[in-house]
Amino acid sequence: RKPGAVRFNGGMNYRHAYHAGNFADVMKHTALVAVLLHLRKKQAPFAVIDTHAGRGLYDLSGTEAGKTGEARQGIASLGDAPAGNEVLQTYLDTARSFGSATYPGSPLIAARLLRPQDRLVAIEKHPEECEALTTALKPFHKTRAVCADGYERLAALLPPPERRGAILIDPPFEAPDEFAQMADALGNALRRFATGIYLLWFPIKTKSDADALSGEVLARGATKLLRLQLDVGASAEGRLTQTGLLIVNPPYGFDAQMREALSALAAPLGRGRPAQWSVEWLAGEG
C-alpha cells in the first residue's frame, strides 16, 4: 500500500446475493440508467465496461436474499415513477422486466439498454459468478463476460474504439485497501480515456471514508466530479445504511436528474423517516 493511500475502515465483505435490489442498488442503478440514456441521445456507438459485474441476475426468493430481506426495503418498496421522470421510469421498467422475483445487476441493466451499435464488457473474477454472468448475458448481442480481475483488465480495454463510454467500478469491498485500489484504477483509466464517464460506488461507514476517497479521486486527475450520497436511516441489525457514488465527467444535466430522482426515492427508501440525500459538486460544477 502506498504511503497516504486510502484504507477503508475495517473492510467488509459485500457479497451481492445478500444485498441485490437494496437501497444502494436503487441509487446506483438509477444513476447508471441516467448516464446510459444520455449516451443514447447521439447515434454514435458507445461502450460500457463493468469492472466487478457479479453474476448478472439475482434470485430475490433465494436463501441469501431471504436472510437479509433488503430488497423489500429497496426495489420492492417502490411504486410508480412520478409522471415525466424518464430516468426513474426507465430504471423501474428495466429492473421489473426480469420478473418480480429476480433483480438484474448492473451488467443486465446495461445490456437491456444497449442499442445494436453499442457494446458491453462485463468483468468478474470469481469463477462461479463469472459462469453465471456468461449465461445471463447470452440473450444479449454485443455483450461479453470476461473472467478476470477488473482492476487489472480495465487498462487494457481503454480507450474504447468508440471513444464514448461509461465505466462502472463497483467492487464487493473484500479488501481493506479497496478504496486505494479504486483510486489507483481510476487514475490509470483517466490517463488512457480522459473523457469517459466513470461511476465509482462505495459504502459509507464513516464520513471520513467518503471524504478520503473523494480526495484521492481528485488527486488522480478528475477535473469534473460529482458525489451522490444516500442515508436511509437506522438499522437495528447493524447493516449498511449509507451509500455513495462518485461520478467523474457526469453528463450535462445529470445532477438535476439525480436530485429529482433522489427526492422521489426518499420517502419509500427511508426507514422511519424519509431518506437523507445529497448531490454535491466536488470539482468542475456544470
LINTA-V299103 format. One record per residue. N is the residue number from 1. RES is the residue in three letters. PSI is psi in radians with two decimals (NA if undefined). Layout:
n->N res->RES psi->PSI
n->N res->RES psi->PSI
This chain:
n->1 res->ARG psi->2.34
n->2 res->LYS psi->2.55
n->3 res->PRO psi->2.30
n->4 res->GLY psi->-0.04
n->5 res->ALA psi->2.64
n->6 res->VAL psi->2.36
n->7 res->ARG psi->2.14
n->8 res->PHE psi->2.29
n->9 res->ASN psi->1.68
n->10 res->GLY psi->-0.25
n->11 res->GLY psi->3.06
n->12 res->MET psi->2.81
n->13 res->ASN psi->1.73
n->14 res->TYR psi->1.23
n->15 res->ARG psi->2.06
n->16 res->HIS psi->-0.41
n->17 res->ALA psi->-0.49
n->18 res->TYR psi->-0.32
n->19 res->HIS psi->0.03
n->20 res->ALA psi->2.33
n->21 res->GLY psi->0.17
n->22 res->ASN psi->-3.07
n->23 res->PHE psi->-0.61
n->24 res->ALA psi->-0.72
n->25 res->ASP psi->-0.73
n->26 res->VAL psi->-0.84
n->27 res->MET psi->-0.84
n->28 res->LYS psi->-0.80
n->29 res->HIS psi->-0.51
n->30 res->THR psi->-0.74
n->31 res->ALA psi->-0.73
n->32 res->LEU psi->-0.75
n->33 res->VAL psi->-0.74
n->34 res->ALA psi->-0.72
n->35 res->VAL psi->-0.78
n->36 res->LEU psi->-0.65
n->37 res->LEU psi->-0.64
n->38 res->HIS psi->-0.82
n->39 res->LEU psi->-0.53
n->40 res->ARG psi->-0.19
n->41 res->LYS psi->-0.48
n->42 res->LYS psi->2.57
n->43 res->GLN psi->-0.42
n->44 res->ALA psi->2.44
n->45 res->PRO psi->2.75
n->46 res->PHE psi->2.84
n->47 res->ALA psi->2.58
n->48 res->VAL psi->2.26
n->49 res->ILE psi->2.16
n->50 res->ASP psi->1.91
n->51 res->THR psi->-0.40
n->52 res->HIS psi->1.29
n->53 res->ALA psi->-0.37
n->54 res->GLY psi->-2.76
n->55 res->ARG psi->-0.13
n->56 res->GLY psi->-0.96
n->57 res->LEU psi->2.47
n->58 res->TYR psi->2.35
n->59 res->ASP psi->1.91
n->60 res->LEU psi->-0.20
n->61 res->SER psi->0.05
n->62 res->GLY psi->3.05
n->63 res->THR psi->-0.81
n->64 res->GLU psi->-0.90
n->65 res->ALA psi->-0.61
n->66 res->GLY psi->-0.53
n->67 res->LYS psi->-0.58
n->68 res->THR psi->-0.58
n->69 res->GLY psi->0.34
n->70 res->GLU psi->-0.50
n->71 res->ALA psi->-0.50
n->72 res->ARG psi->-0.53
n->73 res->GLN psi->0.14
n->74 res->GLY psi->-1.94
n->75 res->ILE psi->-0.64
n->76 res->ALA psi->-0.27
n->77 res->SER psi->-0.13
n->78 res->LEU psi->2.43
n->79 res->GLY psi->-2.44
n->80 res->ASP psi->2.64
n->81 res->ALA psi->2.57
n->82 res->PRO psi->2.54
n->83 res->ALA psi->2.30
n->84 res->GLY psi->-0.04
n->85 res->ASN psi->1.59
n->86 res->GLU psi->-0.67
n->87 res->VAL psi->-0.92
n->88 res->LEU psi->-0.68
n->89 res->GLN psi->-0.75
n->90 res->THR psi->-0.73
n->91 res->TYR psi->-0.87
n->92 res->LEU psi->-0.74
n->93 res->ASP psi->-0.74
n->94 res->THR psi->-0.85
n->95 res->ALA psi->-0.71
n->96 res->ARG psi->-0.26
n->97 res->SER psi->-0.25
n->98 res->PHE psi->-0.01
n->99 res->GLY psi->2.63
n->100 res->SER psi->-0.39
n->101 res->ALA psi->0.12
n->102 res->THR psi->2.46
n->103 res->TYR psi->2.30
n->104 res->PRO psi->2.37
n->105 res->GLY psi->3.12
n->106 res->SER psi->-0.65
n->107 res->PRO psi->-0.59
n->108 res->LEU psi->-0.64
n->109 res->ILE psi->-0.78
n->110 res->ALA psi->-0.78
n->111 res->ALA psi->-0.69
n->112 res->ARG psi->-0.49
n->113 res->LEU psi->-0.04
n->114 res->LEU psi->2.57
n->115 res->ARG psi->2.99
n->116 res->PRO psi->-0.50
n->117 res->GLN psi->-0.10
n->118 res->ASP psi->2.91
n->119 res->ARG psi->2.83
n->120 res->LEU psi->2.34
n->121 res->VAL psi->2.06
n->122 res->ALA psi->2.12
n->123 res->ILE psi->2.36
n->124 res->GLU psi->2.23
n->125 res->LYS psi->-0.39
n->126 res->HIS psi->2.11
n->127 res->PRO psi->-0.79
n->128 res->GLU psi->-0.70
n->129 res->GLU psi->-0.68
n->130 res->CYS psi->-0.65
n->131 res->GLU psi->-0.76
n->132 res->ALA psi->-0.66
n->133 res->LEU psi->-0.75
n->134 res->THR psi->-0.78
n->135 res->THR psi->-0.76
n->136 res->ALA psi->-0.54
n->137 res->LEU psi->-0.14
n->138 res->LYS psi->-0.67
n->139 res->PRO psi->-0.17
n->140 res->PHE psi->2.21
n->141 res->HIS psi->2.68
n->142 res->LYS psi->0.67
n->143 res->THR psi->2.63
n->144 res->ARG psi->2.24
n->145 res->ALA psi->2.35
n->146 res->VAL psi->2.17
n->147 res->CYS psi->1.71
n->148 res->ALA psi->3.01
n->149 res->ASP psi->2.12
n->150 res->GLY psi->-0.67
n->151 res->TYR psi->-0.74
n->152 res->GLU psi->-0.63
n->153 res->ARG psi->-0.45
n->154 res->LEU psi->-0.85
n->155 res->ALA psi->-0.64
n->156 res->ALA psi->-0.32
n->157 res->LEU psi->-0.03
n->158 res->LEU psi->2.55
n->159 res->PRO psi->2.62
n->160 res->PRO psi->2.60
n->161 res->PRO psi->-0.53
n->162 res->GLU psi->-0.40
n->163 res->ARG psi->0.29
n->164 res->ARG psi->2.45
n->165 res->GLY psi->2.98
n->166 res->ALA psi->2.39
n->167 res->ILE psi->2.11
n->168 res->LEU psi->2.14
n->169 res->ILE psi->1.82
n->170 res->ASP psi->1.21
n->171 res->PRO psi->2.88
n->172 res->PRO psi->-0.03
n->173 res->PHE psi->0.92
n->174 res->GLU psi->-0.39
n->175 res->ALA psi->2.45
n->176 res->PRO psi->-0.36
n->177 res->ASP psi->0.55
n->178 res->GLU psi->-0.68
n->179 res->PHE psi->-0.70
n->180 res->ALA psi->-0.73
n->181 res->GLN psi->-0.74
n->182 res->MET psi->-0.84
n->183 res->ALA psi->-0.73
n->184 res->ASP psi->-0.77
n->185 res->ALA psi->-0.71
n->186 res->LEU psi->-0.76
n->187 res->GLY psi->-0.77
n->188 res->ASN psi->-0.70
n->189 res->ALA psi->-0.74
n->190 res->LEU psi->-0.55
n->191 res->ARG psi->-0.47
n->192 res->ARG psi->-0.54
n->193 res->PHE psi->1.34
n->194 res->ALA psi->-0.41
n->195 res->THR psi->0.01
n->196 res->GLY psi->2.75
n->197 res->ILE psi->2.09
n->198 res->TYR psi->2.33
n->199 res->LEU psi->2.10
n->200 res->LEU psi->1.97
n->201 res->TRP psi->2.53
n->202 res->PHE psi->2.55
n->203 res->PRO psi->2.61
n->204 res->ILE psi->1.94
n->205 res->LYS psi->-0.62
n->206 res->THR psi->2.69
n->207 res->LYS psi->-0.61
n->208 res->SER psi->-0.57
n->209 res->ASP psi->-0.85
n->210 res->ALA psi->-0.75
n->211 res->ASP psi->-0.66
n->212 res->ALA psi->-0.77
n->213 res->LEU psi->-0.77
n->214 res->SER psi->-0.74
n->215 res->GLY psi->-0.70
n->216 res->GLU psi->-0.66
n->217 res->VAL psi->-0.73
n->218 res->LEU psi->-0.69
n->219 res->ALA psi->-0.42
n->220 res->ARG psi->0.02
n->221 res->GLY psi->0.08
n->222 res->ALA psi->2.18
n->223 res->THR psi->-0.30
n->224 res->LYS psi->1.96
n->225 res->LEU psi->2.21
n->226 res->LEU psi->2.44
n->227 res->ARG psi->2.22
n->228 res->LEU psi->2.42
n->229 res->GLN psi->2.54
n->230 res->LEU psi->2.24
n->231 res->ASP psi->1.97
n->232 res->VAL psi->-0.12
n->233 res->GLY psi->-3.12
n->234 res->ALA psi->2.61
n->235 res->SER psi->2.12
n->236 res->ALA psi->-0.43
n->237 res->GLU psi->-0.02
n->238 res->GLY psi->0.33
n->239 res->ARG psi->2.94
n->240 res->LEU psi->2.29
n->241 res->THR psi->-0.08
n->242 res->GLN psi->2.44
n->243 res->THR psi->2.69
n->244 res->GLY psi->2.83
n->245 res->LEU psi->2.20
n->246 res->LEU psi->2.32
n->247 res->ILE psi->2.02
n->248 res->VAL psi->2.30
n->249 res->ASN psi->0.88
n->250 res->PRO psi->2.53
n->251 res->PRO psi->2.81
n->252 res->TYR psi->2.27
n->253 res->GLY psi->-0.10
n->254 res->PHE psi->-0.71
n->255 res->ASP psi->-0.75
n->256 res->ALA psi->-0.69
n->257 res->GLN psi->-0.72
n->258 res->MET psi->-0.55
n->259 res->ARG psi->-0.74
n->260 res->GLU psi->-0.74
n->261 res->ALA psi->-0.83
n->262 res->LEU psi->-0.57
n->263 res->SER psi->-0.71
n->264 res->ALA psi->-0.49
n->265 res->LEU psi->-0.28
n->266 res->ALA psi->-0.80
n->267 res->ALA psi->-0.90
n->268 res->PRO psi->-0.52
n->269 res->LEU psi->-0.33
n->270 res->GLY psi->2.61
n->271 res->ARG psi->1.72
n->272 res->GLY psi->-0.22
n->273 res->ARG psi->2.80
n->274 res->PRO psi->2.48
n->275 res->ALA psi->2.57
n->276 res->GLN psi->2.42
n->277 res->TRP psi->2.84
n->278 res->SER psi->2.59
n->279 res->VAL psi->1.90
n->280 res->GLU psi->2.22
n->281 res->TRP psi->2.23
n->282 res->LEU psi->-0.34
n->283 res->ALA psi->2.46
n->284 res->GLY psi->0.77
n->285 res->GLU psi->2.34
n->286 res->GLY psi->NA
